[in-house]
Amino acid sequence: MSAYPPVRSFDEAARLAGEYFMGKSPIHEAAEAIARALAEEGIDFAVAGALALNEHGVLRATEDVDLLITREGLARFKEKWLGRGFVEIRPGGKPVRHTATKVRIDFLISGDFPGDGKPKPVAFPLPAGASEAGGRYPVLSLPNLIELKLAAAMTAPDRPRDYDDVIRLIRARNLPDEFQQRLSEYVRAEYARLWNIAQKPEDEY
């Protein structure tokens, strides 16, 4: 179930997009609500996905909220907050829904692996050491965000958008080729490849 009803006109689509990019959408409301709940319980977390991209200078819309959290933190959150503004999407599953906005919240679990889910040198880190302050909530730091997106795209062919996100981050933040030294060796060659692509003017392709 989407946070938004089906769009019926261009004007409606423009209005919804405007809400999102002004930070006043149901997505932002849900993110702020779960951030308050987690902070109240003292649970470490970091916002990931498109909302983290937005904080790092790349605007991309989304229909859900992605959060990095530990398995223990997720269990504590569910014990305290299910039925208090949040419900499970399926019994025993990871995702929840914010009842006021109907926005889906997905959890990335520390120690699990991005992309195809199979073991690899890059895993979802502990949020306490992988986050930085955002405008409204802690978000994945730029090196962690890029590293995870590269590891996901490299092992999951159905995630080409992650490559595009990295190219856009390189451009938006004017990142140097040497930024790869802050990343796992596993993804450095792929970062270098995308960095070269990002140096071309966008109107060349």
MODELLER restraints for C-alpha pairs under 7 A, 6 or more apart:
rsr = mdl.restraints
at = mdl.atoms
rsr.add(forms.Gaussian(group=physical.xy_distance, feature=features.Distance(at['CA:2:A'], at['CA:63:A']), mean=6.44, stdev=0.5))
rsr.add(forms.Gaussian(group=physical.xy_distance, feature=features.Distance(at['CA:2:A'], at['CA:103:A']), mean=6.63, stdev=0.5))
rsr.add(forms.Gaussian(group=physical.xy_distance, feature=features.Distance(at['CA:3:A'], at['CA:26:A']), mean=6.62, stdev=0.5))
rsr.add(forms.Gaussian(group=physical.xy_distance, feature=features.Distance(at['CA:3:A'], at['CA:63:A']), mean=6.42, stdev=0.5))
rsr.add(forms.Gaussian(group=physical.xy_distance, feature=features.Distance(at['CA:3:A'], at['CA:101:A']), mean=6.25, stdev=0.5))
rsr.add(forms.Gaussian(group=physical.xy_distance, feature=features.Distance(at['CA:3:A'], at['CA:102:A']), mean=5.29, stdev=0.5))
rsr.add(forms.Gaussian(group=physical.xy_distance, feature=features.Distance(at['CA:3:A'], at['CA:103:A']), mean=4.86, stdev=0.5))
rsr.add(forms.Gaussian(group=physical.xy_distance, feature=features.Distance(at['CA:7:A'], at['CA:13:A']), mean=5.98, stdev=0.5))
rsr.add(forms.Gaussian(group=physical.xy_distance, feature=features.Distance(at['CA:19:A'], at['CA:25:A']), mean=5.02, stdev=0.5))
rsr.add(forms.Gaussian(group=physical.xy_distance, feature=features.Distance(at['CA:26:A'], at['CA:101:A']), mean=5.59, stdev=0.5))
rsr.add(forms.Gaussian(group=physical.xy_distance, feature=features.Distance(at['CA:26:A'], at['CA:103:A']), mean=6.95, stdev=0.5))
rsr.add(forms.Gaussian(group=physical.xy_distance, feature=features.Distance(at['CA:27:A'], at['CA:63:A']), mean=6.67, stdev=0.5))
rsr.add(forms.Gaussian(group=physical.xy_distance, feature=features.Distance(at['CA:27:A'], at['CA:64:A']), mean=6.37, stdev=0.5))
rsr.add(forms.Gaussian(group=physical.xy_distance, feature=features.Distance(at['CA:27:A'], at['CA:65:A']), mean=6.74, stdev=0.5))
rsr.add(forms.Gaussian(group=physical.xy_distance, feature=features.Distance(at['CA:27:A'], at['CA:103:A']), mean=6.31, stdev=0.5))
rsr.add(forms.Gaussian(group=physical.xy_distance, feature=features.Distance(at['CA:30:A'], at['CA:98:A']), mean=6.06, stdev=0.5))
rsr.add(forms.Gaussian(group=physical.xy_distance, feature=features.Distance(at['CA:30:A'], at['CA:101:A']), mean=6.60, stdev=0.5))
rsr.add(forms.Gaussian(group=physical.xy_distance, feature=features.Distance(at['CA:30:A'], at['CA:103:A']), mean=6.42, stdev=0.5))
rsr.add(forms.Gaussian(group=physical.xy_distance, feature=features.Distance(at['CA:31:A'], at['CA:65:A']), mean=6.34, stdev=0.5))
rsr.add(forms.Gaussian(group=physical.xy_distance, feature=features.Distance(at['CA:35:A'], at['CA:137:A']), mean=6.46, stdev=0.5))
rsr.add(forms.Gaussian(group=physical.xy_distance, feature=features.Distance(at['CA:38:A'], at['CA:77:A']), mean=6.69, stdev=0.5))
rsr.add(forms.Gaussian(group=physical.xy_distance, feature=features.Distance(at['CA:43:A'], at['CA:73:A']), mean=5.72, stdev=0.5))
rsr.add(forms.Gaussian(group=physical.xy_distance, feature=features.Distance(at['CA:44:A'], at['CA:69:A']), mean=6.59, stdev=0.5))
rsr.add(forms.Gaussian(group=physical.xy_distance, feature=features.Distance(at['CA:44:A'], at['CA:127:A']), mean=5.97, stdev=0.5))
rsr.add(forms.Gaussian(group=physical.xy_distance, feature=features.Distance(at['CA:44:A'], at['CA:128:A']), mean=5.82, stdev=0.5))
rsr.add(forms.Gaussian(group=physical.xy_distance, feature=features.Distance(at['CA:45:A'], at['CA:67:A']), mean=6.63, stdev=0.5))
rsr.add(forms.Gaussian(group=physical.xy_distance, feature=features.Distance(at['CA:45:A'], at['CA:68:A']), mean=5.47, stdev=0.5))
rsr.add(forms.Gaussian(group=physical.xy_distance, feature=features.Distance(at['CA:45:A'], at['CA:69:A']), mean=4.84, stdev=0.5))
rsr.add(forms.Gaussian(group=physical.xy_distance, feature=features.Distance(at['CA:45:A'], at['CA:127:A']), mean=5.09, stdev=0.5))
rsr.add(forms.Gaussian(group=physical.xy_distance, feature=features.Distance(at['CA:45:A'], at['CA:128:A']), mean=6.92, stdev=0.5))
rsr.add(forms.Gaussian(group=physical.xy_distance, feature=features.Distance(at['CA:46:A'], at['CA:67:A']), mean=5.69, stdev=0.5))
rsr.add(forms.Gaussian(group=physical.xy_distance, feature=features.Distance(at['CA:46:A'], at['CA:68:A']), mean=5.08, stdev=0.5))
rsr.add(forms.Gaussian(group=physical.xy_distance, feature=features.Distance(at['CA:46:A'], at['CA:69:A']), mean=6.92, stdev=0.5))
rsr.add(forms.Gaussian(group=physical.xy_distance, feature=features.Distance(at['CA:46:A'], at['CA:127:A']), mean=5.63, stdev=0.5))
rsr.add(forms.Gaussian(group=physical.xy_distance, feature=features.Distance(at['CA:46:A'], at['CA:131:A']), mean=5.67, stdev=0.5))
rsr.add(forms.Gaussian(group=physical.xy_distance, feature=features.Distance(at['CA:46:A'], at['CA:138:A']), mean=5.12, stdev=0.5))
rsr.add(forms.Gaussian(group=physical.xy_distance, feature=features.Distance(at['CA:46:A'], at['CA:139:A']), mean=4.61, stdev=0.5))
rsr.add(forms.Gaussian(group=physical.xy_distance, feature=features.Distance(at['CA:46:A'], at['CA:140:A']), mean=5.52, stdev=0.5))
rsr.add(forms.Gaussian(group=physical.xy_distance, feature=features.Distance(at['CA:47:A'], at['CA:66:A']), mean=6.02, stdev=0.5))
rsr.add(forms.Gaussian(group=physical.xy_distance, feature=features.Distance(at['CA:47:A'], at['CA:67:A']), mean=4.60, stdev=0.5))
rsr.add(forms.Gaussian(group=physical.xy_distance, feature=features.Distance(at['CA:47:A'], at['CA:68:A']), mean=6.24, stdev=0.5))
rsr.add(forms.Gaussian(group=physical.xy_distance, feature=features.Distance(at['CA:47:A'], at['CA:138:A']), mean=6.17, stdev=0.5))
rsr.add(forms.Gaussian(group=physical.xy_distance, feature=features.Distance(at['CA:47:A'], at['CA:139:A']), mean=4.42, stdev=0.5))
rsr.add(forms.Gaussian(group=physical.xy_distance, feature=features.Distance(at['CA:47:A'], at['CA:140:A']), mean=6.09, stdev=0.5))
rsr.add(forms.Gaussian(group=physical.xy_distance, feature=features.Distance(at['CA:48:A'], at['CA:66:A']), mean=5.13, stdev=0.5))
rsr.add(forms.Gaussian(group=physical.xy_distance, feature=features.Distance(at['CA:48:A'], at['CA:67:A']), mean=5.40, stdev=0.5))
rsr.add(forms.Gaussian(group=physical.xy_distance, feature=features.Distance(at['CA:48:A'], at['CA:68:A']), mean=6.46, stdev=0.5))
rsr.add(forms.Gaussian(group=physical.xy_distance, feature=features.Distance(at['CA:48:A'], at['CA:139:A']), mean=6.11, stdev=0.5))
rsr.add(forms.Gaussian(group=physical.xy_distance, feature=features.Distance(at['CA:48:A'], at['CA:140:A']), mean=5.67, stdev=0.5))
rsr.add(forms.Gaussian(group=physical.xy_distance, feature=features.Distance(at['CA:49:A'], at['CA:66:A']), mean=5.42, stdev=0.5))
rsr.add(forms.Gaussian(group=physical.xy_distance, feature=features.Distance(at['CA:50:A'], at['CA:60:A']), mean=5.81, stdev=0.5))
rsr.add(forms.Gaussian(group=physical.xy_distance, feature=features.Distance(at['CA:50:A'], at['CA:61:A']), mean=6.53, stdev=0.5))
rsr.add(forms.Gaussian(group=physical.xy_distance, feature=features.Distance(at['CA:50:A'], at['CA:62:A']), mean=6.14, stdev=0.5))
rsr.add(forms.Gaussian(group=physical.xy_distance, feature=features.Distance(at['CA:52:A'], at['CA:139:A']), mean=5.56, stdev=0.5))
rsr.add(forms.Gaussian(group=physical.xy_distance, feature=features.Distance(at['CA:52:A'], at['CA:140:A']), mean=6.35, stdev=0.5))
rsr.add(forms.Gaussian(group=physical.xy_distance, feature=features.Distance(at['CA:53:A'], at['CA:59:A']), mean=6.65, stdev=0.5))
rsr.add(forms.Gaussian(group=physical.xy_distance, feature=features.Distance(at['CA:54:A'], at['CA:60:A']), mean=6.57, stdev=0.5))
rsr.add(forms.Gaussian(group=physical.xy_distance, feature=features.Distance(at['CA:55:A'], at['CA:134:A']), mean=6.42, stdev=0.5))
rsr.add(forms.Gaussian(group=physical.xy_distance, feature=features.Distance(at['CA:57:A'], at['CA:172:A']), mean=6.05, stdev=0.5))
rsr.add(forms.Gaussian(group=physical.xy_distance, feature=features.Distance(at['CA:58:A'], at['CA:168:A']), mean=6.56, stdev=0.5))
rsr.add(forms.Gaussian(group=physical.xy_distance, feature=features.Distance(at['CA:58:A'], at['CA:169:A']), mean=6.25, stdev=0.5))
rsr.add(forms.Gaussian(group=physical.xy_distance, feature=features.Distance(at['CA:58:A'], at['CA:172:A']), mean=6.58, stdev=0.5))
rsr.add(forms.Gaussian(group=physical.xy_distance, feature=features.Distance(at['CA:64:A'], at['CA:103:A']), mean=5.85, stdev=0.5))
rsr.add(forms.Gaussian(group=physical.xy_distance, feature=features.Distance(at['CA:64:A'], at['CA:104:A']), mean=5.03, stdev=0.5))
rsr.add(forms.Gaussian(group=physical.xy_distance, feature=features.Distance(at['CA:64:A'], at['CA:105:A']), mean=5.79, stdev=0.5))
rsr.add(forms.Gaussian(group=physical.xy_distance, feature=features.Distance(at['CA:65:A'], at['CA:104:A']), mean=6.44, stdev=0.5))
rsr.add(forms.Gaussian(group=physical.xy_distance, feature=features.Distance(at['CA:65:A'], at['CA:105:A']), mean=4.71, stdev=0.5))
rsr.add(forms.Gaussian(group=physical.xy_distance, feature=features.Distance(at['CA:65:A'], at['CA:106:A']), mean=6.10, stdev=0.5))
rsr.add(forms.Gaussian(group=physical.xy_distance, feature=features.Distance(at['CA:66:A'], at['CA:105:A']), mean=5.96, stdev=0.5))
rsr.add(forms.Gaussian(group=physical.xy_distance, feature=features.Distance(at['CA:66:A'], at['CA:106:A']), mean=4.87, stdev=0.5))
rsr.add(forms.Gaussian(group=physical.xy_distance, feature=features.Distance(at['CA:66:A'], at['CA:107:A']), mean=5.83, stdev=0.5))
rsr.add(forms.Gaussian(group=physical.xy_distance, feature=features.Distance(at['CA:67:A'], at['CA:106:A']), mean=6.26, stdev=0.5))
rsr.add(forms.Gaussian(group=physical.xy_distance, feature=features.Distance(at['CA:67:A'], at['CA:107:A']), mean=4.89, stdev=0.5))
rsr.add(forms.Gaussian(group=physical.xy_distance, feature=features.Distance(at['CA:67:A'], at['CA:108:A']), mean=5.86, stdev=0.5))
rsr.add(forms.Gaussian(group=physical.xy_distance, feature=features.Distance(at['CA:68:A'], at['CA:107:A']), mean=5.85, stdev=0.5))
rsr.add(forms.Gaussian(group=physical.xy_distance, feature=features.Distance(at['CA:68:A'], at['CA:108:A']), mean=4.61, stdev=0.5))
rsr.add(forms.Gaussian(group=physical.xy_distance, feature=features.Distance(at['CA:68:A'], at['CA:109:A']), mean=6.00, stdev=0.5))
rsr.add(forms.Gaussian(group=physical.xy_distance, feature=features.Distance(at['CA:68:A'], at['CA:110:A']), mean=6.90, stdev=0.5))
rsr.add(forms.Gaussian(group=physical.xy_distance, feature=features.Distance(at['CA:68:A'], at['CA:127:A']), mean=6.13, stdev=0.5))
rsr.add(forms.Gaussian(group=physical.xy_distance, feature=features.Distance(at['CA:69:A'], at['CA:107:A']), mean=6.60, stdev=0.5))
rsr.add(forms.Gaussian(group=physical.xy_distance, feature=features.Distance(at['CA:69:A'], at['CA:108:A']), mean=6.19, stdev=0.5))
rsr.add(forms.Gaussian(group=physical.xy_distance, feature=features.Distance(at['CA:69:A'], at['CA:109:A']), mean=5.37, stdev=0.5))
rsr.add(forms.Gaussian(group=physical.xy_distance, feature=features.Distance(at['CA:69:A'], at['CA:110:A']), mean=6.08, stdev=0.5))
rsr.add(forms.Gaussian(group=physical.xy_distance, feature=features.Distance(at['CA:69:A'], at['CA:127:A']), mean=6.05, stdev=0.5))
rsr.add(forms.Gaussian(group=physical.xy_distance, feature=features.Distance(at['CA:70:A'], at['CA:109:A']), mean=5.31, stdev=0.5))
rsr.add(forms.Gaussian(group=physical.xy_distance, feature=features.Distance(at['CA:70:A'], at['CA:110:A']), mean=4.99, stdev=0.5))
rsr.add(forms.Gaussian(group=physical.xy_distance, feature=features.Distance(at['CA:70:A'], at['CA:126:A']), mean=6.70, stdev=0.5))
rsr.add(forms.Gaussian(group=physical.xy_distance, feature=features.Distance(at['CA:71:A'], at['CA:109:A']), mean=5.87, stdev=0.5))
rsr.add(forms.Gaussian(group=physical.xy_distance, feature=features.Distance(at['CA:71:A'], at['CA:110:A']), mean=6.93, stdev=0.5))
rsr.add(forms.Gaussian(group=physical.xy_distance, feature=features.Distance(at['CA:85:A'], at['CA:98:A']), mean=5.92, stdev=0.5))
rsr.add(forms.Gaussian(group=physical.xy_distance, feature=features.Distance(at['CA:85:A'], at['CA:99:A']), mean=5.35, stdev=0.5))
rsr.add(forms.Gaussian(group=physical.xy_distance, feature=features.Distance(at['CA:85:A'], at['CA:100:A']), mean=6.84, stdev=0.5))
rsr.add(forms.Gaussian(group=physical.xy_distance, feature=features.Distance(at['CA:86:A'], at['CA:96:A']), mean=6.34, stdev=0.5))
rsr.add(forms.Gaussian(group=physical.xy_distance, feature=features.Distance(at['CA:86:A'], at['CA:97:A']), mean=5.51, stdev=0.5))
rsr.add(forms.Gaussian(group=physical.xy_distance, feature=features.Distance(at['CA:86:A'], at['CA:98:A']), mean=4.68, stdev=0.5))
rsr.add(forms.Gaussian(group=physical.xy_distance, feature=features.Distance(at['CA:86:A'], at['CA:99:A']), mean=5.51, stdev=0.5))
rsr.add(forms.Gaussian(group=physical.xy_distance, feature=features.Distance(at['CA:87:A'], at['CA:96:A']), mean=5.39, stdev=0.5))
rsr.add(forms.Gaussian(group=physical.xy_distance, feature=features.Distance(at['CA:87:A'], at['CA:97:A']), mean=5.36, stdev=0.5))
rsr.add(forms.Gaussian(group=physical.xy_distance, feature=features.Distance(at['CA:87:A'], at['CA:98:A']), mean=6.80, stdev=0.5))
rsr.add(forms.Gaussian(group=physical.xy_distance, feature=features.Distance(at['CA:87:A'], at['CA:99:A']), mean=6.85, stdev=0.5))
rsr.add(forms.Gaussian(group=physical.xy_distance, feature=features.Distance(at['CA:88:A'], at['CA:95:A']), mean=6.26, stdev=0.5))
rsr.add(forms.Gaussian(group=physical.xy_distance, feature=features.Distance(at['CA:88:A'], at['CA:96:A']), mean=4.31, stdev=0.5))
rsr.add(forms.Gaussian(group=physical.xy_distance, feature=features.Distance(at['CA:88:A'], at['CA:97:A']), mean=6.25, stdev=0.5))
rsr.add(forms.Gaussian(group=physical.xy_distance, feature=features.Distance(at['CA:89:A'], at['CA:95:A']), mean=5.99, stdev=0.5))
rsr.add(forms.Gaussian(group=physical.xy_distance, feature=features.Distance(at['CA:89:A'], at['CA:96:A']), mean=5.22, stdev=0.5))
rsr.add(forms.Gaussian(group=physical.xy_distance, feature=features.Distance(at['CA:89:A'], at['CA:97:A']), mean=6.22, stdev=0.5))
rsr.add(forms.Gaussian(group=physical.xy_distance, feature=features.Distance(at['CA:94:A'], at['CA:106:A']), mean=6.96, stdev=0.5))
rsr.add(forms.Gaussian(group=physical.xy_distance, feature=features.Distance(at['CA:94:A'], at['CA:107:A']), mean=6.45, stdev=0.5))
rsr.add(forms.Gaussian(group=physical.xy_distance, feature=features.Distance(at['CA:95:A'], at['CA:104:A']), mean=6.94, stdev=0.5))
rsr.add(forms.Gaussian(group=physical.xy_distance, feature=features.Distance(at['CA:95:A'], at['CA:105:A']), mean=5.62, stdev=0.5))
rsr.add(forms.Gaussian(group=physical.xy_distance, feature=features.Distance(at['CA:95:A'], at['CA:106:A']), mean=4.71, stdev=0.5))
rsr.add(forms.Gaussian(group=physical.xy_distance, feature=features.Distance(at['CA:95:A'], at['CA:107:A']), mean=6.29, stdev=0.5))
rsr.add(forms.Gaussian(group=physical.xy_distance, feature=features.Distance(at['CA:96:A'], at['CA:104:A']), mean=5.97, stdev=0.5))
rsr.add(forms.Gaussian(group=physical.xy_distance, feature=features.Distance(at['CA:96:A'], at['CA:105:A']), mean=5.31, stdev=0.5))
rsr.add(forms.Gaussian(group=physical.xy_distance, feature=features.Distance(at['CA:96:A'], at['CA:106:A']), mean=6.85, stdev=0.5))
rsr.add(forms.Gaussian(group=physical.xy_distance, feature=features.Distance(at['CA:97:A'], at['CA:103:A']), mean=5.55, stdev=0.5))
rsr.add(forms.Gaussian(group=physical.xy_distance, feature=features.Distance(at['CA:97:A'], at['CA:104:A']), mean=4.48, stdev=0.5))
rsr.add(forms.Gaussian(group=physical.xy_distance, feature=features.Distance(at['CA:97:A'], at['CA:105:A']), mean=5.80, stdev=0.5))
rsr.add(forms.Gaussian(group=physical.xy_distance, feature=features.Distance(at['CA:98:A'], at['CA:104:A']), mean=6.52, stdev=0.5))
rsr.add(forms.Gaussian(group=physical.xy_distance, feature=features.Distance(at['CA:109:A'], at['CA:124:A']), mean=6.47, stdev=0.5))
rsr.add(forms.Gaussian(group=physical.xy_distance, feature=features.Distance(at['CA:110:A'], at['CA:124:A']), mean=4.65, stdev=0.5))
rsr.add(forms.Gaussian(group=physical.xy_distance, feature=features.Distance(at['CA:110:A'], at['CA:125:A']), mean=5.06, stdev=0.5))
rsr.add(forms.Gaussian(group=physical.xy_distance, feature=features.Distance(at['CA:110:A'], at['CA:126:A']), mean=5.36, stdev=0.5))
rsr.add(forms.Gaussian(group=physical.xy_distance, feature=features.Distance(at['CA:111:A'], at['CA:123:A']), mean=5.50, stdev=0.5))
rsr.add(forms.Gaussian(group=physical.xy_distance, feature=features.Distance(at['CA:111:A'], at['CA:124:A']), mean=5.30, stdev=0.5))
rsr.add(forms.Gaussian(group=physical.xy_distance, feature=features.Distance(at['CA:111:A'], at['CA:125:A']), mean=6.33, stdev=0.5))
rsr.add(forms.Gaussian(group=physical.xy_distance, feature=features.Distance(at['CA:112:A'], at['CA:123:A']), mean=5.68, stdev=0.5))
rsr.add(forms.Gaussian(group=physical.xy_distance, feature=features.Distance(at['CA:112:A'], at['CA:124:A']), mean=5.67, stdev=0.5))
rsr.add(forms.Gaussian(group=physical.xy_distance, feature=features.Distance(at['CA:113:A'], at['CA:119:A']), mean=6.11, stdev=0.5))
rsr.add(forms.Gaussian(group=physical.xy_distance, feature=features.Distance(at['CA:113:A'], at['CA:120:A']), mean=6.90, stdev=0.5))
rsr.add(forms.Gaussian(group=physical.xy_distance, feature=features.Distance(at['CA:113:A'], at['CA:122:A']), mean=6.79, stdev=0.5))
rsr.add(forms.Gaussian(group=physical.xy_distance, feature=features.Distance(at['CA:113:A'], at['CA:123:A']), mean=4.54, stdev=0.5))
rsr.add(forms.Gaussian(group=physical.xy_distance, feature=features.Distance(at['CA:113:A'], at['CA:124:A']), mean=5.96, stdev=0.5))
rsr.add(forms.Gaussian(group=physical.xy_distance, feature=features.Distance(at['CA:114:A'], at['CA:123:A']), mean=6.43, stdev=0.5))
rsr.add(forms.Gaussian(group=physical.xy_distance, feature=features.Distance(at['CA:114:A'], at['CA:124:A']), mean=6.83, stdev=0.5))
rsr.add(forms.Gaussian(group=physical.xy_distance, feature=features.Distance(at['CA:114:A'], at['CA:148:A']), mean=6.48, stdev=0.5))
rsr.add(forms.Gaussian(group=physical.xy_distance, feature=features.Distance(at['CA:114:A'], at['CA:151:A']), mean=6.36, stdev=0.5))
rsr.add(forms.Gaussian(group=physical.xy_distance, feature=features.Distance(at['CA:114:A'], at['CA:152:A']), mean=4.89, stdev=0.5))
rsr.add(forms.Gaussian(group=physical.xy_distance, feature=features.Distance(at['CA:115:A'], at['CA:151:A']), mean=6.48, stdev=0.5))
rsr.add(forms.Gaussian(group=physical.xy_distance, feature=features.Distance(at['CA:115:A'], at['CA:152:A']), mean=3.52, stdev=0.5))
rsr.add(forms.Gaussian(group=physical.xy_distance, feature=features.Distance(at['CA:115:A'], at['CA:153:A']), mean=6.28, stdev=0.5))
rsr.add(forms.Gaussian(group=physical.xy_distance, feature=features.Distance(at['CA:115:A'], at['CA:155:A']), mean=5.40, stdev=0.5))
rsr.add(forms.Gaussian(group=physical.xy_distance, feature=features.Distance(at['CA:115:A'], at['CA:156:A']), mean=4.93, stdev=0.5))
rsr.add(forms.Gaussian(group=physical.xy_distance, feature=features.Distance(at['CA:116:A'], at['CA:152:A']), mean=6.99, stdev=0.5))
rsr.add(forms.Gaussian(group=physical.xy_distance, feature=features.Distance(at['CA:116:A'], at['CA:155:A']), mean=5.60, stdev=0.5))
rsr.add(forms.Gaussian(group=physical.xy_distance, feature=features.Distance(at['CA:116:A'], at['CA:156:A']), mean=5.24, stdev=0.5))
rsr.add(forms.Gaussian(group=physical.xy_distance, feature=features.Distance(at['CA:121:A'], at['CA:186:A']), mean=6.47, stdev=0.5))
rsr.add(forms.Gaussian(group=physical.xy_distance, feature=features.Distance(at['CA:122:A'], at['CA:151:A']), mean=6.64, stdev=0.5))
rsr.add(forms.Gaussian(group=physical.xy_distance, feature=features.Distance(at['CA:130:A'], at['CA:140:A']), mean=5.81, stdev=0.5))
rsr.add(forms.Gaussian(group=physical.xy_distance, feature=features.Distance(at['CA:130:A'], at['CA:141:A']), mean=5.80, stdev=0.5))
rsr.add(forms.Gaussian(group=physical.xy_distance, feature=features.Distance(at['CA:130:A'], at['CA:144:A']), mean=6.38, stdev=0.5))
rsr.add(forms.Gaussian(group=physical.xy_distance, feature=features.Distance(at['CA:131:A'], at['CA:138:A']), mean=5.93, stdev=0.5))
rsr.add(forms.Gaussian(group=physical.xy_distance, feature=features.Distance(at['CA:131:A'], at['CA:139:A']), mean=5.26, stdev=0.5))
rsr.add(forms.Gaussian(group=physical.xy_distance, feature=features.Distance(at['CA:131:A'], at['CA:140:A']), mean=4.42, stdev=0.5))
rsr.add(forms.Gaussian(group=physical.xy_distance, feature=features.Distance(at['CA:131:A'], at['CA:141:A']), mean=4.95, stdev=0.5))
rsr.add(forms.Gaussian(group=physical.xy_distance, feature=features.Distance(at['CA:132:A'], at['CA:138:A']), mean=5.43, stdev=0.5))
rsr.add(forms.Gaussian(group=physical.xy_distance, feature=features.Distance(at['CA:132:A'], at['CA:139:A']), mean=5.56, stdev=0.5))
rsr.add(forms.Gaussian(group=physical.xy_distance, feature=features.Distance(at['CA:132:A'], at['CA:140:A']), mean=6.27, stdev=0.5))
rsr.add(forms.Gaussian(group=physical.xy_distance, feature=features.Distance(at['CA:132:A'], at['CA:141:A']), mean=5.41, stdev=0.5))
rsr.add(forms.Gaussian(group=physical.xy_distance, feature=features.Distance(at['CA:133:A'], at['CA:139:A']), mean=6.29, stdev=0.5))
rsr.add(forms.Gaussian(group=physical.xy_distance, feature=features.Distance(at['CA:143:A'], at['CA:182:A']), mean=6.47, stdev=0.5))
rsr.add(forms.Gaussian(group=physical.xy_distance, feature=features.Distance(at['CA:143:A'], at['CA:183:A']), mean=6.33, stdev=0.5))
rsr.add(forms.Gaussian(group=physical.xy_distance, feature=features.Distance(at['CA:146:A'], at['CA:166:A']), mean=6.15, stdev=0.5))
rsr.add(forms.Gaussian(group=physical.xy_distance, feature=features.Distance(at['CA:147:A'], at['CA:183:A']), mean=5.97, stdev=0.5))
rsr.add(forms.Gaussian(group=physical.xy_distance, feature=features.Distance(at['CA:147:A'], at['CA:184:A']), mean=6.94, stdev=0.5))
rsr.add(forms.Gaussian(group=physical.xy_distance, feature=features.Distance(at['CA:147:A'], at['CA:187:A']), mean=6.69, stdev=0.5))
rsr.add(forms.Gaussian(group=physical.xy_distance, feature=features.Distance(at['CA:149:A'], at['CA:162:A']), mean=5.28, stdev=0.5))
rsr.add(forms.Gaussian(group=physical.xy_distance, feature=features.Distance(at['CA:150:A'], at['CA:162:A']), mean=6.74, stdev=0.5))
rsr.add(forms.Gaussian(group=physical.xy_distance, feature=features.Distance(at['CA:150:A'], at['CA:163:A']), mean=6.68, stdev=0.5))
rsr.add(forms.Gaussian(group=physical.xy_distance, feature=features.Distance(at['CA:150:A'], at['CA:187:A']), mean=6.26, stdev=0.5))
rsr.add(forms.Gaussian(group=physical.xy_distance, feature=features.Distance(at['CA:151:A'], at['CA:187:A']), mean=6.42, stdev=0.5))
rsr.add(forms.Gaussian(group=physical.xy_distance, feature=features.Distance(at['CA:153:A'], at['CA:159:A']), mean=5.32, stdev=0.5))
rsr.add(forms.Gaussian(group=physical.xy_distance, feature=features.Distance(at['CA:153:A'], at['CA:160:A']), mean=6.04, stdev=0.5))
rsr.add(forms.Gaussian(group=physical.xy_distance, feature=features.Distance(at['CA:153:A'], at['CA:162:A']), mean=5.74, stdev=0.5))
rsr.add(forms.Gaussian(group=physical.xy_distance, feature=features.Distance(at['CA:153:A'], at['CA:163:A']), mean=6.37, stdev=0.5))
rsr.add(forms.Gaussian(group=physical.xy_distance, feature=features.Distance(at['CA:167:A'], at['CA:194:A']), mean=5.99, stdev=0.5))
rsr.add(forms.Gaussian(group=physical.xy_distance, feature=features.Distance(at['CA:167:A'], at['CA:195:A']), mean=6.77, stdev=0.5))
rsr.add(forms.Gaussian(group=physical.xy_distance, feature=features.Distance(at['CA:167:A'], at['CA:198:A']), mean=5.47, stdev=0.5))
rsr.add(forms.Gaussian(group=physical.xy_distance, feature=features.Distance(at['CA:170:A'], at['CA:195:A']), mean=6.75, stdev=0.5))
rsr.add(forms.Gaussian(group=physical.xy_distance, feature=features.Distance(at['CA:170:A'], at['CA:198:A']), mean=6.72, stdev=0.5))
rsr.add(forms.Gaussian(group=physical.xy_distance, feature=features.Distance(at['CA:171:A'], at['CA:198:A']), mean=6.32, stdev=0.5))
rsr.add(forms.Gaussian(group=physical.xy_distance, feature=features.Distance(at['CA:177:A'], at['CA:192:A']), mean=6.29, stdev=0.5))
rsr.add(forms.Gaussian(group=physical.xy_distance, feature=features.Distance(at['CA:177:A'], at['CA:195:A']), mean=6.29, stdev=0.5))
rsr.add(forms.Gaussian(group=physical.xy_distance, feature=features.Distance(at['CA:180:A'], at['CA:188:A']), mean=5.30, stdev=0.5))
rsr.add(forms.Gaussian(group=physical.xy_distance, feature=features.Distance(at['CA:180:A'], at['CA:191:A']), mean=6.35, stdev=0.5))
